[in-house]
Amino acid sequence: MLSLFIKALNEIGTSYGDIHIIGHSLGAHISGQVGQLLGGQLGRITGMDPAGPSFDKDNCDIRLDKTDAQFVDIMHTDAEHLSKLGFGMMRRMGHADFYPAGGSDQEGCPKNLGDHLFSLVTGGIKGFISGAACSHSRAYDMFWSSLTHCHYTAVPCANWDDFKAGKCSCSDATPCSRMGYFADPKLHGTFYLKTTGTPPYCCK
């Protein structure tokens, strides 16, 4: 239905290239499906921690990937296995993949199963759900902050360990990008950045 709606907009003069779809979790893959149905003509799709369970496969037809739009940027915030209550995925799938705090446990969120079980005991089911979803939901908090508060400078790097060890930096040859709304569509690759555990989550 969304693809039909966008086709109708296109028929009355809206360019596919001017459309930016933003989706969180399962919504990221729905955005990819829309882009696929429109032949990858959309200007941009932003995937905010795309859902991992049942989607972390090689089949690009069922998940968001970089063929679904002219520019696909991904924010990975909860990329652990479901057995550790991770709801996202580590797999690169966009033109630009951003891994704040390494892409899995976000600052200020419970970092292991024991923490989640403690939340269940002390805060009941609401506390458990809130804790388990903390890193997963941080993606849309950060995206909103990128619009209003934060200049999330992200460094191109092969992995989180190299980034933490100071082996990666910005230069003319390897320019930094910005995570969130102001991501540069010309800059592709894997990007890492440090964040904080309190709103608006960016390091000053």
MOPELIN-V491274 format. One line per field, one symbol per residue. phi: phi as a letter, one per 40 degrees, with the letter a starting at -180 (. if undefined). psi: psi as a letter, one per 40 degrees, with the letter a starting at -180 (. if undefined). burial: + if it has 9 or more other C-alpha atoms within 8 Angstrom, else -. A space follows every 10 residues. Layout:
phi->???
psi->???
burial->???
This chain:
phi->.ccccccccc cbhccdcccb bbbbfccccc dcccccccgg cdcabbbcfd dcdgbcbccc cbbcacccac abbbbcbacb cdcbgcbbac dcabcbbbbc fggbccdgbd bacdcccccc ccbgcccccc cccdccccdc cccccccbbb bccbccacac cccccgcbac accbccbbch dcdcccbbhb bbacbbcbdc gccc
psi->dddddddddd deehhdeehh hhihbddddd dddddddefe eidihhhhgh hdheegiehe deihieeeid hhihhheffi iddefheaid hheadhhhgh feechiheih eidddddddd ddeadddddd ddedddeddd dddddddddi gghhhhidid ddddefeiii iddgiiahia dfhheehiah iiiiiieiie eih.
burial->--+--++-++ -----++-++ -+++++++++ ++++++-+-+ ++++++++++ ++-------- --++++-+++ ++++++++++ ++--++++++ --++++++++ +++++++-++ ----+++-++ --++--++-- ++++++-+++ +++++++--+ -++++++--+ -++----+++ ----++++++ --+------+ +++++++--+ ++--
